Amino acid sequence: MLARIIAEVFRAERARVLATVIRVCHGDFETAEEAVQEAFEAALARWPIEGAPAEPRGWLIAVARNKVIDSIRRRVKLRELVAANETDEVADAPELAVADDRLRLMFTCCHPALALDAQVALTLRTLAGLTTVEIARAFLTTPEATAQRLVRAKQKISGARIPYEVPDPTELPDRLGAVMAVVYLVFNEGYAATAGDAWIRRDLCREAIRLARILVELTDAAEPRGLLALMLLHDARRDARIDAQGEIVLLEDQDRTRWDRGAIDEALALIPLALRAPGPYGIQASIAALHAQAPSADATDWPQIVALFDELYRRQPTPIVALNRGAAIAMARGPTAGLGVIEPLRSELAEYHLFHAARADLLRRLGRTDDAVRAYKSALACCTLEPERRFLARRLVTLGATG
């Protein structure tokens, strides 16, 4: 029972504790990560005997902070740094420190001295606690390449002495794009997890929305408002996306009365502000708004959604955008038209299970059963999340095949 509580605390608090400890050791990622790991190991050893503390996060910060001080004494003997850490009030006021530290960490990781992909990968690993496998999925690359990217980013921060601070307002535009990309990828991992038994990780969705609210407060730019609106609209459907047995419910089959109307209304109020200078997030939020406002799947304004995807693809000509655009074209103009857009993406998205699943669905709708079965099996071979695997297996059964 206590081990489960500690695991829950790890998931909920690891990133916040780490953000504070990185500040304590002046941006030394490796020392901070080691100290936080040791703090959680101490919790596993001591809490079963002493009981869980009333403020687990403050306890973990205090223990990790002491581990940092011990490490500095042993390895570096920098007396002035140790003295500064010993007078730090982090453990006495964790809430205030955490709020500032997480913001500092986000902008430190997204420093323009780092390559954009390194910025995003490092922030996902450090701030969101995503694994290298989960980050690799976001980049459509291998875990090995992702691990190397993370090592290089940390070395760059250390070697270039990148400051652990929130940038001046004049510097925000250079970092805002990477920060928003990170926040959205955190949300995506929560909205549809990479692997495991749970399709939705609500803790990550909540954290991404919280971070987006900070960005909205930090700047008057349009795109952070588009990002927040987009995530609110997607998250509003959370209760309707899985049934009582934990199985996936497609958008067209969802009970729309279970959608969170408060979140939808908040998002709809943000969209006009986001469209003052429309960017990719604002356009995607507009697409999500059309879904949210439609009384049913059949009543959705698919031609308008296709037009918005055309504009999005003009700005972001990526394979994923092209795939989603093809799915929208299939709804607006029929499966043959959609398949014509999706088929050319085969080589770029060969390892992406949603490509094979989308293609299989269009083939099924066209009555090409044998081709659909092969495509569903390809999707199943790429898929690592159990609810999605069960969904794909059920589709195969309906077609008279097995996975």
C-alpha positions in Angstrom: 0.0 0.0 0.0 2.8 2.5 1.0 4.8 1.5 -2.0 1.8 2.4 -4.2 1.6 5.8 -2.5 5.3 6.4 -3.0 4.9 5.5 -6.7 2.0 8.0 -7.0 4.1 10.7 -5.3 6.9 9.9 -7.8 4.6 10.4 -10.8 3.0 13.5 -9.3 6.0 15.3 -7.8 9.2 14.1 -9.5 9.4 16.9 -12.0 8.6 19.6 -9.4 11.2 18.2 -7.0 13.8 18.0 -9.7 13.2 21.5 -10.9 13.8 22.9 -7.4 16.9 20.7 -6.9 18.4 21.8 -10.3 18.2 25.4 -9.1 19.9 24.4 -5.7 22.9 22.9 -7.6 23.0 25.8 -10.0 21.9 24.0 -13.1 23.9 20.8 -12.7 21.3 18.3 -14.2 23.3 15.2 -13.5 23.9 15.9 -9.8 20.2 17.0 -9.4 18.8 13.8 -11.1 21.1 11.6 -8.9 20.0 13.4 -5.7 16.3 13.1 -6.5 16.7 9.4 -7.3 18.4 9.0 -3.9 15.7 10.9 -2.2 13.0 8.6 -3.6 15.1 5.6 -2.6 15.3 7.1 0.9 11.5 7.4 0.9 11.1 3.7 0.0 13.4 2.8 2.9 12.1 5.2 5.6 8.4 5.9 5.0 7.4 2.3 5.8 9.1 2.7 9.2 8.5 6.4 9.9 5.2 6.8 8.0 4.6 9.1 5.1 5.3 12.8 5.9 2.4 15.3 5.8 4.2 17.2 3.0 5.9 14.6 0.8 7.2 17.1 -1.7 8.9 19.3 0.9 10.4 16.1 2.5 11.8 15.0 -0.8 13.2 18.4 -1.6 14.9 18.6 1.8 16.5 15.2 1.4 17.6 15.7 -2.2 19.0 19.1 -1.3 21.1 17.5 1.5 22.3 14.9 -1.0 23.4 17.7 -3.3 25.3 19.4 -0.5 27.0 16.1 0.4 27.9 15.5 -3.2 29.4 19.0 -3.6 31.4 18.5 -0.4 32.7 15.1 -1.6 33.4 15.8 -5.2 34.1 19.5 -5.7 34.7 21.1 -2.2 33.3 24.4 -3.3 32.8 26.0 0.1 31.1 29.1 -1.1 28.5 27.1 -3.1 27.9 24.8 -0.1 27.4 27.8 2.1 24.9 29.3 -0.3 23.0 26.0 -0.5 23.0 25.7 3.3 21.2 29.0 3.7 18.7 28.2 1.0 15.1 28.2 2.1 13.8 25.8 -0.5 12.6 23.1 1.9 10.8 25.7 4.1 8.7 27.2 1.3 8.3 24.5 -1.4 5.2 25.9 -3.1 6.8 29.3 -3.9 10.1 27.8 -5.0 8.4 25.1 -7.1 6.3 27.6 -9.1 9.4 29.7 -10.0 11.7 26.8 -10.5 9.5 24.9 -13.0 9.3 28.0 -15.1 13.0 28.6 -14.9 13.7 25.0 -15.8 11.3 25.2 -18.9 13.1 28.2 -20.3 16.6 26.8 -19.4 15.9 23.7 -21.4 14.5 25.7 -24.3 17.5 28.0 -24.6 18.2 29.0 -28.2 21.8 27.9 -27.9 20.5 24.3 -28.1 19.1 22.8 -31.3 15.3 22.9 -31.3 14.9 19.1 -31.2 17.4 19.0 -28.2 15.4 21.7 -26.4 12.2 19.8 -26.7 13.7 16.4 -25.8 15.5 17.7 -22.8 12.4 19.5 -21.4 10.2 16.5 -22.0 12.7 14.3 -20.1 13.4 16.7 -17.2 10.2 18.6 -16.7 7.6 16.0 -17.8 9.5 12.9 -16.7 8.8 11.2 -20.0 11.0 8.2 -20.9 13.4 8.1 -23.8 10.9 5.6 -25.5 8.0 8.1 -25.1 10.1 11.0 -26.4 11.4 8.9 -29.3 7.8 8.3 -30.3 7.1 12.0 -30.3 10.0 12.5 -32.7 9.3 9.4 -34.7 12.9 8.3 -34.0 14.7 5.6 -32.0 15.3 5.6 -28.2 19.1 5.3 -28.8 19.1 8.5 -30.9 16.9 10.2 -28.3 19.3 9.2 -25.5 22.3 10.7 -27.4 20.3 13.9 -28.0 19.6 14.2 -24.3 23.3 13.7 -23.3 24.5 16.3 -25.8 21.9 18.8 -24.6 23.0 18.5 -21.0 26.6 18.8 -22.0 25.8 22.0 -23.9 24.1 23.6 -21.0 27.0 22.8 -18.7 29.7 23.8 -21.2 28.1 27.0 -22.3 27.1 27.9 -18.7 23.5 28.5 -19.8 21.8 30.5 -16.9 19.0 28.9 -14.9 16.6 31.8 -15.2 13.4 33.1 -16.8 14.6 35.1 -19.8 14.0 38.8 -20.2 10.7 39.6 -22.0 12.6 40.6 -25.1 14.0 37.1 -25.3 10.7 35.2 -25.0 9.9 35.1 -28.7 13.2 33.1 -29.3 12.1 30.4 -26.8 8.3 30.5 -26.9 8.0 28.1 -29.9 10.0 25.4 -28.3 8.3 25.8 -24.9 4.9 25.5 -26.6 6.0 22.4 -28.5 7.1 20.8 -25.3 3.8 21.6 -23.5 1.8 20.1 -26.4 3.9 17.0 -26.5 3.4 16.5 -22.8 -0.3 16.8 -23.4 -0.2 14.4 -26.3 1.5 11.7 -24.1 -1.2 12.2 -21.6 -4.0 12.2 -24.2 -2.8 9.0 -25.9 0.0 7.3 -24.0 2.8 5.5 -25.8 2.6 2.2 -24.0 1.1 0.4 -21.0 -2.4 -0.3 -19.8 -3.8 3.2 -19.6 -4.7 5.1 -22.8 -5.2 8.4 -21.0 -2.7 9.8 -18.4 -4.7 12.6 -16.9 -1.9 13.8 -14.7 0.1 14.8 -17.8 -2.9 16.5 -19.4 -3.5 18.5 -16.3 0.1 19.5 -16.1 0.3 20.6 -19.7 -2.8 22.7 -19.3 -1.4 24.3 -16.2 1.9 25.1 -18.0 -0.1 26.6 -20.9 -1.9 28.9 -18.5 1.4 30.1 -17.2 2.5 30.9 -20.8 -0.8 32.8 -21.4 -0.1 34.9 -18.3 3.5 35.4 -19.3 2.9 36.9 -22.8 0.1 38.5 -24.8 1.0 36.5 -27.9 -1.8 34.8 -29.8 -0.4 31.3 -30.1 -0.2 30.4 -26.4 -4.0 31.1 -26.3 -4.5 28.8 -29.3 -2.4 26.1 -27.6 -4.5 26.4 -24.3 -7.7 26.4 -26.3 -6.7 23.3 -28.3 -5.8 21.3 -25.2 -8.9 22.3 -23.3 -11.1 21.2 -26.3 -9.3 17.8 -26.5 -9.3 17.3 -22.8 -13.1 18.2 -22.6 -13.8 14.8 -24.3 -11.8 12.8 -21.7 -14.8 11.1 -20.0 -16.3 10.0 -23.2 -13.2 8.6 -24.8 -13.2 5.3 -22.9 -16.2 3.2 -21.8 -16.9 1.6 -18.4 -14.6 -1.4 -19.3 -11.7 1.0 -20.2 -12.1 0.4 -24.0 -11.6 3.1 -26.6 -14.7 5.0 -27.9 -14.1 6.7 -31.3 -15.1 10.4 -31.7 -18.0 9.5 -33.9 -19.4 7.1 -31.2 -18.9 9.3 -28.2 -21.7 10.5 -25.9 -21.4 14.2 -26.4 -23.4 15.0 -23.3 -20.4 13.7 -21.3 -18.1 16.3 -22.8 -17.0 19.0 -20.4 -19.0 22.1 -21.5 -17.2 24.4 -19.1 -13.8 23.6 -20.7 -15.3 23.9 -24.1 -16.8 27.4 -23.3 -13.4 28.5 -21.9 -11.6 27.4 -25.0 -14.2 29.0 -27.4 -13.6 32.3 -25.6 -9.9 32.0 -26.3 -10.1 31.3 -30.0 -10.8 34.8 -31.2 -7.7 36.0 -29.3 -5.7 33.1 -30.8 -6.8 34.1 -34.3 -5.6 37.7 -34.0 -2.4 36.3 -35.5 -3.3 32.7 -36.5 -0.6 30.1 -36.1 -0.6 26.3 -36.1 -2.1 26.0 -32.6 -4.8 28.5 -33.3 -5.7 26.7 -36.5 -5.8 23.3 -34.8 -8.0 24.9 -32.0 -10.4 26.1 -34.7 -10.6 22.5 -36.0 -11.3 21.1 -32.5 -13.9 23.8 -32.0 -15.9 22.7 -35.0 -16.0 19.2 -33.5 -17.0 20.5 -30.1 -19.8 22.6 -31.5 -21.3 19.9 -33.8 -24.3 18.2 -32.2 -23.3 14.9 -33.8 -20.6 13.4 -36.0 -22.8 13.5 -39.1 -23.5 17.3 -38.5 -19.8 18.2 -38.3 -18.7 20.8 -40.9 -16.1 18.6 -42.6 -15.6 20.9 -45.6 -14.6 23.7 -43.3 -12.3 21.3 -41.3 -10.6 20.3 -44.6 -10.1 24.0 -45.4 -8.4 24.5 -42.1 -6.2 21.4 -42.6 -5.2 22.8 -46.0 -4.0 26.0 -44.2 -2.3 24.0 -41.4 -0.5 21.8 -44.0 0.7 24.9 -45.8 2.3 26.1 -42.6 3.4 22.7 -41.3 3.9 20.3 -44.1 4.6 17.3 -41.9 3.5 13.6 -42.4 1.3 13.7 -39.3 -0.6 16.8 -40.5 -0.9 15.2 -43.9 -2.3 12.0 -42.3 -4.9 14.0 -40.4 -5.8 16.0 -43.4 -6.3 12.8 -45.4 -8.7 11.5 -42.7 -10.7 14.8 -42.8 -10.8 14.6 -46.7 -12.2 11.0 -46.3 -15.0 12.3 -44.1 -15.8 15.2 -46.5 -15.3 13.6 -49.9 -15.3 9.8 -49.3 -12.7 7.1 -48.5 -11.3 6.9 -52.0 -10.3 10.6 -51.8 -8.8 10.2 -48.3 -6.9 7.1 -49.3 -5.3 9.0 -52.2 -3.8 11.5 -49.7 -2.8 8.9 -47.1 -1.1 6.2 -49.4 1.9 8.4 -50.3 2.8 8.7 -46.6 3.6 5.0 -46.3 7.4 5.2 -46.3 7.5 8.2 -43.9 5.1 6.6 -41.4 5.9 3.0 -41.8 6.4 2.5 -38.1 3.5 4.7 -37.0 0.5 2.6 -36.0 -2.1 5.3 -36.5 -1.1 5.5 -40.2 -1.8 1.8 -40.7 -5.0 2.1 -38.6 -6.3 5.1 -40.6 -5.5 3.3 -43.9 -7.1 0.1 -42.7 -10.3 2.0 -41.8 -10.6 3.5 -45.3 -9.9 0.1 -46.9 -12.6 -1.4 -44.7 -15.1 1.3 -45.7 -14.3 0.6 -49.4 -15.0 -3.1 -48.9 -11.4 -4.1 -49.6 -11.5 -6.6 -46.7 -8.2 -8.5 -47.4 -6.3 -5.2 -47.7 -7.9 -3.9 -44.6 -6.9 -7.0 -42.6 -3.3 -6.7 -43.7 -3.3 -3.0 -42.7 -4.9 -3.7 -39.3 -2.2 -6.3 -38.7 0.5 -3.8 -39.6 -1.0 -1.4 -37.1 -1.1 -4.0 -34.4 2.5 -4.9 -35.0 3.5 -1.2 -34.4 1.2 -0.6 -31.4 2.5 -0.8 -27.8 -0.6 0.4 -25.9 -2.9 -2.3 -24.7 -6.3 -0.4 -25.1 -5.3 0.4 -28.7 -4.2 -3.2 -29.3 -7.5 -4.5 -28.1 -9.4 -2.1 -30.4 -7.4 -3.2 -33.4 -7.9 -6.8 -32.5 -11.6 -6.3 -32.3 -11.6 -4.7 -35.8 -9.8 -7.8 -37.1 -12.4 -10.0 -35.6 -15.2 -8.0 -37.3 -13.5 -8.7 -40.6 -13.3 -12.4 -39.9 -9.6 -12.4 -39.1 -7.4 -12.7 -36.0 -4.5 -10.6 -34.7 
